[in-house]
Amino acid sequence: MTSSIPSALTPSFNPNVAGQNAPLPPPVNIYANATDDDTKAVIENNRDVFQDSNGNITQAKIREVANRPFTGKTADDNLTMLANEILRRPAMNRSLVSGGKDQDSQSGSVKQSSDGAQSGNGLTRHKLENPTSSDKTRAAEKENPYANNSAADLAGYALASFSSLEDPDAKGHVTDKSLSAVASGTRLDGTRATPAETNLAKAILNSPSFFRDVDMDKSGTFDGKISRQDLGDVKYRTMSDHDLLSSIKDEFREYTAGATDRFINFNELEEAAGLRETTRTFTSAAKAHANELLSRHGLRRELDIGIGDNGPGAEDRRFDMENLDYMLAKASKSPHQRS
């Protein structure tokens, strides 16, 4: 039997109504084939999302989560799909609601038929937040020790847990899809994620700077896949200008052609970065620092010009210790962010 109720995955959007934005497409429902036990385990890992102010999972809260619009945040949007999956499974739905009772049975709105559970008020758009209490938000952050970590710190944790976060369909890479699955409590291979892994994945997915700092390649594009190398490199990508220049200064003699050479030229940096053929050898840190300096065009140009006897120096694709000291005195000490 086909329901006459429009599918909630087809959003209520009228292009003729001014001020409406086209809705985001729904994500893949990663819970569609999950067992009831696995689905309940994910719910328990995210219990705070479905609880009322008394700490009870209620029918009203499940519907509230299911009815929020999608936002594009994978972990949050997957919880929308989770709420909708609950509504598709009446027996599990009833068992989750505190006391096994329908909290809103008085209105009759939750005694849905199979058709209603699939296409009624459950499958509309969602944005995960708890608008009723800022205290709950702060409590949730305390419960997730990774919540306020920098992109560089998150990258370090992700590197340590790489195998657990890895996408089995994209070997050697962590993807949006695999992070989303771990954040939901179950990895893509069907095994259960640990609470620490779940918290880490959630923190990564909700970090506005993480994918900008980690996923963007040298050409400035994003492919949605993160390798071990990407995670290892992020500490260099997020170094402040000051720290980067300080490292270049420490490695000055590693770049110069000889012990008496007063200048590092850009050809030598390109050799260190692997962009130009060379017979010389460089440490991994010197390679990474050279590559990062070359990628920061504004900083590189300022360092090149530096300071001369009578004001700004010449732009001649080289710099000396005097230029480095001049730039270190004014360089930003804030973590670098890719534009």
Sequence and secondary structure as in RCSB ss.txt:
>XXXX:A:sequence
MTSSIPSALTPSFNPNVAGQNAPLPPPVNIYANATDDDTKAVIENNRDVFQDSNGNITQAKIREVANRPFTGKTA
DDNLTMLANEILRRPAMNRSLVSGGKDQDSQSGSVKQSSDGAQSGNGLTRHKLENPTSSDKTRAAEKENPYANNS
AADLAGYALASFSSLEDPDAKGHVTDKSLSAVASGTRLDGTRATPAETNLAKAILNSPSFFRDVDMDKSGTFDGK
ISRQDLGDVKYRTMSDHDLLSSIKDEFREYTAGATDRFINFNELEEAAGLRETTRTFTSAAKAHANELLSRHGLR
RELDIGIGDNGPGAEDRRFDMENLDYMLAKASKSPHQRS
>XXXX:A:secstr
   SS  TTS    TTSTT          TTTT  HHHHHHHHHHTHHHHB TTS B HHHHHHHHTS   S HH
HHHHHHHHHHHHH HHHHHHHSGGG  TTGGGTTT   HHHHHHSTTSS      TT HHHHHHHHHH TTTT  
HHHHHHHHHHTHHHH  TTSTT EEHHHHHHHHHTB TTS B  HHHHHHHHHHHT TTHHHHHT  TTS   SE
E HHHHHHHHHHT  HHHHHHHHHHTHHHHSSSTT  EEEHHHHHHHTTSS  S    HHHHHHHHHHHH HHHH
HHHHH EETTEE   SSEEEHHHHHHHHTT   S     
